[in-house]
């Protein structure tokens, strides 16, 4: 039998690491610790057994199994260790005095300062005892609000590497869960944060205490990074340009505003803004070339006497400084991948060996996953390694030996070809990961890649020694950013596509590979056939004629409910906007609509003017075509001037879509927009009743108070019976009166509320009221997005948190009020049955 080549042996082991890591990370729950120790022990045993074997199939399989077991076992064991660091639920929202160190770069924003906090010691004030806390948490130090004391002011001298004693309130890691949405909890788990916290401000005696500076190497390094970051932000007048240069110089991607990130994604250059492998490889080439040409002026001959040729010293020096740049830039997945590849290529060069590029990439990917198993959940990991593999497969080598930089003309040609291969080959993967791809990306990258790589990045790094380089770079960046914003606004600049089935996704990935595979000739047209999923409608299946789907999105402390019929879509409210400017439209609703395949909204209803109901409306109106908008807003509100037809909600207005009747029940009809109401417009909230052809119905009530609930019951033109009720005013004690529950008699009630809401929503009395009526109540902070489908013999109900479950996802604790048994267990995907309890 033919002996497998090193590529097969080591490549198989690398593939086993990928499969073992992915298999373990995808488990809904962790196994006992002894199982992971057994897996690691089995891996060691297989490796020992394979040592005396002659190279062959048996030894290759044994080696692959050993590495796969090792990857799965160590990933599970490390996940268990990290989960053990999560905050004890009993300590949530208690006043704690915590001593610790600022880690990484603090991020300043309009609502305060945020930073990673490494905890040294914690003290429970109320119980007067020491407490065990997570090792690392994410803190927010808010700005002062009127009436608060000076303790609420975030001091401008908060620096990386400083030690403080702070009064805190900590909470478990909790993120929003929506179909097709960003897995914030998984990302935070990968960062190693065991809790989220807020510096307690404005309380008597709660004055933070600065304890001095930490003296560790990491703290010193972070202080230098912050010093350089702040210098960039101060020297460059244009904030947008300053943020981009800070990202290129020290890897502070938080310095870039969310709107600018959206522009970079729409123009296809977000990979350049994050420190990509191209930047680090270029840096290694430059350093290596300088060292080789500076041999006459450097004492390299001394090292040569010790057996170190000058070429070796130049190669190792280039690798060392490239690694330092990667660390300076934050050590992300693309940076780690490139450093591992450069290190492996340099080592092989020193040993006089040469591996195929695909094997180098595979082994580097395995090394990344062994160091950081949760990288397999990051889109950047897949985009980075798939791009390299495509370039290697198409004979466009992305990584050269650091000791042999390419000639400038050759590098330019290879770069242009590599850009074409990466753009075309990665388009299907980008569609699958983000449900969109930039159509203008290739043309933009043709200019942006050399500009960022050969001009802006060297200037950004040069500013570390000569700050004037940052000023020059700012003059170049500002007009470029204006041009990018102009290009991103072009019609058709971004192509969106909804989520598809796994088999359709695999077909699209194969289409990208076939499109760039060399030597296929006319057979490359097979990529068109493999792209058959693009010919279908895609997205979530629409309801049958005569039925509708209700999806209450998880938008935190706010409201947004999507109603879909066979051919139409209506969004009731648009979610909140935070003091930092992040809105639910951009963060939740647009990705959700993209995932479901909703290119437009046939109607947008804004129940009243509270910011937690209309905060995402401007972003939605800018990103989606809206045919009609119904509002209950005071005269003069800026949304009355929206570029879509706008009508006031009025009782009696109704229409029918595919056999589904929509009818407004409140507020009473008015001849003109109402004046601004003192204390908000809750009393004027739009109330929408939806009824399908079978008589199943839903009632959406906005923030309607109990007094208006009584008026609604007395004057409603139709029966208020509803199978599902969107709980009024997030479960406030001023709503959900007993009379309303008796009139509606819902089987299900969904309350959209923020996790551990500062308003106390939903109120315990309201929860008891629903429980007494036998109504199954679901909370968005426990369930995630809630979906109710009217079609079928029995309406189907689903919680996003139950469907998409990973070990790091938040789970109900016994102390969490109103958590249903189904959500607490979260054992497996299943529909909620009529026997589920609240």
N, C-alpha and C positions, 0 to 999 in steps of 0.2 A: 504494500500500500504506500502511496506517495506521501512523503513527509510534508505536513503543512508548513507553509512559509511563515516567517516571523510576523508578517502582516496579518495572517489568519490567526495565529496564536494570540498576539497582543491585541489585535483588533477585536477578536472574539471576547477577550477578557474585558475590554473597554465597553463593548456592547452589553455584556452581562452586568457591569456596574450601572449602566443607564437603566436597564430593565429592572434590576433589583431595587434601585433607589426609587424609580417611578412606582413600582408595585407597592412598596411600603408607604410612600407618601400618599398614595391614593386610597389607603385603607380608611374606613369611616371611624375607626377607633383603634387605640393601641393595644397590643398584646401584653401579657405579663412580662416583666423584666427578664425572668429566667428564659423565656423563649428567645429573646434576642441574644442573650449570652450563649445559648445553645447554637444559634445560627453562626455566631462569630467563632465558637469552638469548632463547629463543623467545617467552617471555611478554612481554619488553620489545619485541621486534620486532612482535608482534601489537598491542600497545598503541600503538606509533608508527604502525602502518598504519591503525589505527582512528581516529586523531585527525582526519584530514581528511575522514573519511566523514560524510555527512549522517546525522542520527539515523534509524535504520531497523533492519531485521532483521539486516542484515549487520554493522553496527557493534555491535549488541547481542550477537550471537554471538561476534564477535571479542573484545569486552571480556570476556565470560564465559570464553572459552578462555584469554585472557591471564591472568586471575586464577586460574583453575584450575591452569594450568601453574606459575604463580608459587608457589601454595600447596604443590603437590606437590614442586616442586623445592627450595624452601627448607626444607620439612619433612625431605626426605631428606638434604639437605646438613647440616642442623643435627643430625640423628640420627647421621650419620657422625662429625661433630665430637665429639659427646657420647660415642659408642662408643669413640673414640680415647682418651678420658679414663679408660677402665676400667682396673682394676689389671692389671698384667702377671702372668700365672699363676705365673711363676718367683719372684715376691716373696711369694706367699701363705705366711702363718704364719712368716715370717722376723722376727727381732727388728730393728725399725727405730726410730731416734730421729727424731721428726718435730716440726718447729716449725710452729705454725699459730695460728689464731684461732677462738675459739668464736663460732659464727654462730647467730642466732636464740635461742630460749628453751631453756635446758637443762631436761630433764625428770627429776625425781627420783622414784625408785620404791623398793620394798622391797629390790630386788637391786642398786641402784646408781643412777648418773646417766648419762643418754644425751643426746647433743647433736650438732648438725652441726658439722663441723670443716673450716675452709678452710685447706688446706695451703700453707705457704710454702716449706718445704725438707725433704727427707728424707735420711736417712743409714743405710746398711746396716752394722750393727755387725760382723757376721761377716766381710764382705768389705772393710770399711773404705773404702767409696766412696759418693759421692752417688748417689741413685737418683731416677728420674722417677716421680712419684706422681700420682694423680688430683687435680684441683683441689679437689673437695669430697668428703668421706666422712662416714659416720655412725658415731660412736664410742659405746662403752659403757664406763663406768668402774665396775667392779663393787665391791661392798662387800667388806670383809675376810672371810676364812674362818679358822677356827681354825688357828693355826700360821703364818699369814702376817704379814708385818711391817706397820709403819705405812704403808708406801708403798701398801698395798692400800686404804687408807681414802679414799673420795672426799671431798675437802675441801669443806666447806659453802660456801666462798666462790667456787666456780666460777661465774663470772658471764658473761653475754653480752658479747661484745666484748673478752674477755681473751685475751692471747697466752700460750701455754704451750709448753714443750718436753717431749714425752711419749714414753715407751717404748711402742711399739705392736706388735700383731700384726694384720695386715690380711688380709682375704679378699675374693674376688670377690663381687659381689652375687649372692645365691642365695636363692630363696624356694621354698616348697612349691608343687607343681603337682597339682591335683586337679580332676576334672570339676565344673564349677559353682562352683569355688572362687575366692577373691580373687586377682587377679594382682599379687602383692606385688612381683615383679621389675619389672613395668611401672610400678607406682606409684613405686618407688624410682628408676627411670630418669627418670621425670617430675620427681622432686625434684632431679635432677642429681647423685646420689651415685654415685661411681665405685668405691666399695668399702665394706665394713663392717669395723669394727675394734674391738679391745678394748685398753684400757690394760693393759699388762703389769704385774701386781701381785706383790708379795712377793719379787721377785728382788733379790739383793745389788747395790747400786749403781744400781738402776733407780728413782731418786727423781725424780718429776716436778718441773719447774722452772717457776715462774710468772715470766713476762717482762714483765708490766705490761699496760696497757690500750691497745687500738687507738684511734685518734683519728678514724676515719672517721665520716661522718654516719650510716651504717647501724649502726655499732657503738654509737654514742651512743643512737640510737633504740631499739635492742634492749635496752640497759641500762635505759632508762626503762620499757620494756614489762615486763621482768623485775621491776623494782622494784614496779610496780603489781600485777603478778600475785602476787608474794610477799606484798604488803600485804593483798590480798584473802584469801589462804589463811590468814594469821595473824589477821585481824580477825574472820572468820566462823567460829564455833565448829563448825558442822556441816560436815564435810568434803565431803559431797555438794553442799550448797548453795554452798560456797566454790568447788568445781570448776565448777559451772554459771555462777556470776557471773564467774569468771576467763575462761571461754569467751566470755561476752557482752561483757566489757569489753575484753580484749586479744586475743581470738581463740585462746587457748590451749586447744584442744579436748582435748589430752592430759591436762589437769587433771581431766577427767571419767572416772570409773572405767568399765571395760568393762561391768560389770553395769548401770550407769546408762544407758549408750548403748543396751543391749538394751531397757531399759524405754522409752526415748524412741522407739526404732523400733517397739516393739509398740503404743505409743499414738499413733503417727503424728505426733510433733512433733520428730523429729530435724532437720527443716529449720529449725526455730526456734532450735535450740541452736547450730548453725553460723550464722555471721553471714550472714543471707540478704539478698536484695535489699530485702525489706520494711523491715528495720532501717535500711539505708543510705538508702533513699528517705525514710523518716520523718525521719531525721536531717537530710537536705537540706531537707525542708519546714520543720522547726522553725527551722533556722538562717536560711533565707530569710525566714520570717515575722518572726523577731526583728529582722533587719536592716531589713526594710521598715518595721516599726513603730518602730524606734529612729532613724529618719532625723533627727528634730529634735535628737537628742543626739549625732549622729555627723557628722563633717565630710564628708558625702557631697556637699554642694553644691560643694566644691572640685573633686571629680572631674567633676561635671556641667559645670563650666566648660571642662573639657578634652574634652568630648564624650561623657562617660560618664554616662548617666542613672542616677538612684538605683536604679531597678528592675533595670538591668543589673548594677550593683554587688552588689545583694542576691542576684541569681541566680548570679553568678560566685562570690560568697562562700559561698553554700550548697553549690555544687559543690565548691569547694576544701576545705571542712571535711568534706564527705561523703567525699571522696577520702582525706583524712587518716585518717578513721575506718576506711575500708576497709584502708588500709595498716596501721593499728594492729591491726586484726583478723586480719592474716595474708595478705590479698590472695588469697583463694580464688576459685574460678570464679564463684560467685554474686556475690561482691563486685565482681570485675572486670566481669562482665556489666552490673551495675547502674551502675557508674561510667561505662562506655562509653556506656550508654543515656542517662544524665543529661547527660554531656558533649555527646553529639550533639544531644539535645533543646535544651540551653542554647545551643549554637552556632547551631542553626537559629533559635532565638528571637532571638538577637542579630542574625542576618542577615535577620530578618523573613520567614522561610520556615517551612513546616509540612509534615512528612512523615507518611504513615500509620504507625500504631504497628507494624504488621508489618514495614515496611521498616526502621524504627529498630531493631527487635529483630534482624533479619537482618544488618544491617550491623554491629551490635554483636557478634553471634556471630562474624562473619568476622574482626573485629578481635581477638577473644579467640584464635581459632585461629591467626592469623598470628603472634601473640605467643607462644602456647603450643600447638603442634600436638598435643601429647599429651593436651590436655584432652578431645579427642574420644573418648578411651578411658575417661573418668571418668563415672560414673553421674550425678554432680552437674551436669555440663554439660548432659546431655540432660534431666534433670528440670527444671533451671532454665529453659532456653529453651523446651522444650515447654510448660511451665506458662504462660509469658508469651504464647506464641502462642495457646494455648487461651483465655486471658483476653481477648486482643485479638479473636479470632474470635467470641467469645460476647458482644462489646460490653461487657466488663467491664475497662476499661483499667487495667493494673497500674502504669503509670508516667505521671505527670503532669509538666508543665513545672515545673521546680524554682522558677520565678518565680511560679507560680500554685498554691499549695497549696489543696486542696479544703476546703469548709466541713466542720465536724466531723460534722454529721448525715449529709451526703452521703457522707463518707469511711466512716462506720460502715456504711451500707447497701451501698456498693460493696465494702467489705471482706468483709461476710457473703456477698454473692453471689459474689465472687471465690473465697472459701474453698470454697463448694459446687462451683463449676466446676472448681477445681483438684483437689479431692478425687475427684470423679467422673471427670474426664477423665484424670487421671494414674494412676488405679487400674490400668488394663491395663499401662502402662509400668512401674509399680512391681512388678507381678507378674512381668513378663518379666525385670527386672533383678535382683530379689531373691527371686523365688519366694515372696513373701508380701506381704500388704497388711493394714494395720490396719483392722479392721471398726469399731472404736470411734473411729477417727481423726477423723472429722468432728465428732462431739460433743465430743471433747476439744479439738480445735482451735478450736471455737466459743468456748471459754473461754480457751484458752491463747494464741491469737493476740493478742487485745487485752491480756491480762495481760502477756505477754512484751514486746509492742511498746510499750505505753503506760505500763507500770509498771516492769518489771524492767530493761529495757534503759536507760531514762533514769536509773534509780537506779545501775545498774552504771557508766554513764559519769559520772554525777555524783560517784561515789566517787573519781574521779581528782582532783577538786578538793576535795571534802568527804568524807573517808573514812567519816564516820558514815552516809552513804548505803548503804554496803555492809552495815553492821550491820542497818539497817532492811530491806534487801532480803533478808538472810539469814533474818530472822524470817518473811518472806512465803514464801520458797522452801521452807523445810523442810517445812511441812505439805503444800505442793503436791506435793513429791516423794513423800511418803508416800501421797497420794491416787493419784498416777500408778502407783506400785508395786501398789497395791490393784486399780486398774482393769486393769493389764496381766495380773494373775493370773486375771481372769475367764475362764471357759471360752468359747471362741469369740471371744476378743478379737482374735486374729490369724487370718487366712485364708491358708493355704498352698496353693501350686499348683506342680506340677513344671514343668520346662522343656518347651517345645513346639517344634515345627518352625518354621522361618522363616516359612512361609506362614501357619501358625496364629497366629504372633506378629503378623504384619501385619494379619490380620483382627481381632485383639484391639485393636490400636492404632486401627484405623478405627472400631471400636465406641466407643471413648472419645471420638473426635472427633465422631461422629454424635450421641452422647448429649448433648453440650453445644452443638452448632451451632445458632445462632438461626434462627428462621423455618421450621423443618421441621414443626412441629405434630405430627400423628399419625405422620408418617413417621419421627419420632425413635425409634419402636419398632423400626426396623430395626437399632438397636444390639443388640437382643436376638438377632437372627439372626446378626449378625456375631460375636457372642460364642460361636459354636458350639463352639470348642475347649474351652470350660469344661465341656461336656457329656460329653466323652470322658475316658478314664483319664489321659492325659498321662504324662510321665515317660519314662524309658528303657524300651525293650521288654524284657519279662521273658523268661527262658529258656523253651524248649519243655519240655513234660512229659518227664521222664526225664533232663533235663540240668540243669546249674547254671553260674552265673557266679561267678568269684572276682575280687575287686577288692582289691588290697593298697594301702591308702591311703598317701599321702605325708604322714606325720605327724612327720618328723624322726627324732630318736633315740628311737624307740618302736615300738609295734606296734599295728595295727588292720587287720583283714581282714574284708571284707564278703562273705558267701556268699548268693546269691539263687537260689531255684528258681522254678518257675512261679507259686507262690502264697505262698511263705514267704521270710523273710529272717533271717539269723543274723549277728551281729557277734562276731568272735573278737578280744578285747581292745579297749581304748578309748583307746589313745594316751597321751601323756605330759602332765604339767602342769609349767609352768616356775616358777622361784622367784618371779616377779612375779605369779603367779596365773593366767596365761593357759593354758587347757587345750585339748587337741585336740578334746574334745567340742564346745565352743562354736565354736572357730576352724575346724575342718575337718569333723568328722563330721556335725554337725547340718545345715550347708549342703549337704553331700554327699547326705545322705538326703533332704533337701528337693528337691534337684535331680533325684534319681532317682525321686521320687514314692513314698517309703517312709514312710507315716504312723506305722508302728509297727515294732517288732522282735519277731519271734516267739521269739527266743532271744538272750541276751547271755552270752558265755563270757568269764570273766576268768581267764586262765591261772595267774597267781600275783600276789603282792602288790606287786611292784616298781612304783614310781610311773610308769614309762614305759609300763606296760601297763594300768594302771587309773586314770590321772590324769583322763581325760575321763569316767569312769563317772558321777560325781554329776551332771554337767551333762546327760548323756544321759538318765539316769533322771528328771530334772526336766522335760525337754523332750519325751520320747518315751514312749509306752506300751510297756512291755516285758512280754511274756507269761510268760517263764521266764528265770531266771538260773542259770548253772552256774559255780561258782567253785572255786578251790583257794586258799583264804585261811585264815589261822590262826584259831583260836577267839577270839572277842571282837572281831574286826575289824568296823568300823562298817558295812561293806556287807552283813554278815549280817542287819542290821536293816532292809534296804531294803524298801520297801512292795510288793515283788513276790515271787512264790514263788522261793526260793533253794535249790539243791541243790549238793552237793559233786560235783565231777568224779570219776568212778570208772571204771576200766577195765571194759569190758563193757556200759556203758550205751549204748543205741542207739535210733534211731527212723528212720522213713522219711517223706520229704516228696515227693510226686509222683514216685515212682520213684527218688529219690535217697536213699542210705543214709548216715546220720551215726552214727559210732561213736567213743566215747572209748577210747583205748588206754593211757592213763596219767593219773593215778597209780593204784596198786593200790587196790582197794576198801577203804574204812575205814568203821567204824561211826559215827564222829563226826568233826567238824572237827579237823584236825591242830593240834598246838601250834605256836607260833611257832618258826621255824627260824633258827638262828644264821647270819648272813650272807645271809639272804633265802631265798626258797622256790623257787629255780630247779629244784632236784631234784624238786619236787612239781608242776612245770608240767603243766597239762592238755595232752594231745596228742589232736588230733581228726583222724580219717580220714574223708574224704568220697568216695563212689563213686557214679557215675551209672549209668543203665540200660545203657550201652554198655561199662561197665567202666573208663571214664576216671576218674581219681581225683586227689585232692590231700591232702597231709599238712601239718598245722599243728602246730608243735612248741613254741611258747613259747620259753622260755630253757633248754631241757633240756640239761644237761651231757653230756659224752661217756660218763661212767660209767652214767648212766641210759639213754643211747642203747643201750648194750650190753644192759642189762636189758630194754629195750623190744623189741629184736630177738629175744631169747630167749623172751619170754613173750607176744608179740603174738598175739591170738586170730585175726587175719587176716593175709594177706600185706601187707607194707609197701610194695609197689610203688605208685608215684605218678607221674603225668605231670607234676605241678608240686609243688615242695617249698618251703614257706616256711622259709627258712634258720634253724636254731636260733640263738638268742642273738645275732642281728644279725651273724653271721659271726665271733664270738669264736673265738680259737684253742682254747678249752676245749670247743668243740662241733664239729659237722659232721665226725665221725670217718669214716675210710675205710670202716668197717664199715657205718655208716648209709647212706652213698652207694651202697655195693654192694647193700644190702638194698632200697633204694627205687628206684634207677636212674631218677631223674627226667629228663625231657627239658628241663624249665625249672626254675630255682630263682630265687626272688626274696628279696632281703635288704633288710629295712626298716632304714634307717640314716640318721643325721643327716649333713649335709654336713661333710666333714672332721672326723669324729667325734673328740672328745677321748679316746675310749677306744681309738682305733685300729681301729675296725670299718669294714669287714670286714678281717680279718687277711690279710696277703699269703700266708701258708701255706694259709689256707682257700681263697683265690682260686685258687691254683695247684692245689689238690686238686680243685676243681670243673672247672677247665680240663683237667686230666689225664684226667678221666672223660668228657670231651666234653659236659658239661652246660652249657647256655646259661644263664648267670647274669645277672640284671638287678638293678641297684641302684636303690632308690627315690630316692636323692639325684641320680642321673643320669637316671632314666626318669620320675620323678614317679609318679603312681598307675599301678599295673600291673594290667591287666585280662586275664583268661584265661577263654575261653568254651569249654565242653566240647561244645556242639552242633555238628553238621556233620560232614562227612567228615574235616576237619582242624581241630583246635581253633584258634580265632582269638586272637591276642595283640596287645595294644596298649599303647603308652606315651603318657601324657597329654602329656608334653613334645614328642613328635613330632607329635601331632595339633594342638595349639594352639601354633603357633610364631610369634614376632615377632622382629624384629632384636635387641631388647634382652634376649631370654631367654638364660639361661646355656647355654653349650655346653661339651662336654668338651674339654679340652686334652690334648696328647700326654702330659703329665705325670700325668694323672688315671688312677690304677690301676683296672683292672677296668671301664673304659668300653667298651661294645660298639661295634662299627663303626657299627651302625645309629644309635645315640644320638649318636655323635660327628658323623656327617654331618648328621643332622636336616634333610635337604633337603626332604622333602615327606611328606605323610601317606601311610602305607602300613602294611599288616600285616606283622609279623615273619614271615618265612618260615622253613622248617626249615633253610635254609642259612645263616641269620644266625650270626655268630660272636661270641664273648665276648672 
